[in-house]
Every structure is written in C-alpha cells, then in structure tokens.
Amino acid sequence: MNGYSANRLKITLNINSEMYEKEILASDTLLSVLRDKLGLTGAKPGCLNGDCGACTVIIDKRPMKSCMLLAVEAFDTEILTIEGLKDTPIQRAFVEQFAFQCGYCTPGFILICHALLLTDHHPTNEKITTWLSSNICRCTGYQEIENALRSVINSLPLE
C-alpha cells in the first residue's frame, strides 16, 4: 500500500503480471475492485459469500474466492484472473470437452483446474473431486468439467 486519506487507500496490485494502482475503500473486496475499478469482469459475483466459486482467482498459485477477500489483503501478491490466462491446455480442454453450459461459472472452474494443475500434475480422483467441489455449476453436471481436467492430466508426461 502506498498511502491513505480518510477512508480511502491507495493500493498497487499485481494482476496478470501488470501493476495497477487504484484508490479504494478499506472495505472493498478484491472482486469489486477487479470488476468495478479495473474492468476485469471474468470473476463473477455469484453468491457473494464464498460458496459458489464464480469469483475464483488465483493468488500466489492458490485459488481464492475474491468475494471473500479484501483488496488490501491482496497487496504484495501475484493475482491471476481468467483474463491473464492465454490459450492454456485447460482452456482448450474446456472447449473440446464442452465443459460449459451458460458460461457464468466457467472462469472459476477453469481457474480451479489451472491451480490444481499448478500444484499437482497427476492428482488423485479424491483430490480432483475435492477441488471441483469448491465451485458450483447449476446448469450442468460436472462430468464434462472433469473430462476436460482429465484430458489435460492424461496429456501430461508421468513424473
């Protein structure tokens, strides 16, 4: 953080490898700053209480619900949003496996899958189920999403 005046703070955030300096309220969530102040609308407001995962971003290689995180807490971290992913294997797999329906939850699921693959190239079935259960899709089953994730896992060399 760089400074403050009254209830406002000037903060610099590292998002998708770019530095953004904004004046925010101490109470602003990361989700609101991303969407309303920076125009990064890939993270979606769903439940706004951390249950659905539509607002998922990756912070320091860990998935986080941006609706539950104050923007000031993201200071001095590396934030990755769906806008920061560029033609990754999981994005291609979502298209190839039809792992989306209405698309509202898709960015959050892509980021959950991407984060899982960053931490574990060959996760167990139990780990896949646990990670995918952190997000909710109300339009379809999870089979296509799981198929997309498994197609990427199966394409990776064994370690």
Secondary structure, DSSP 8 states (H G I E B T S, - for coil): --EEETTEEEEEEEETTEEEEEEEETT-BHHHIIIIIT---SS--SSSSSSS-TTEEEETTEEEEGGGSBGGGGTTSEEE-GGG--S-HHHHHHHHTT--SSSSSHHHHHHHHHHHHHH-SS--HHHHHHHHTTS--SSS-SHHHHHHHHHHHHHS---
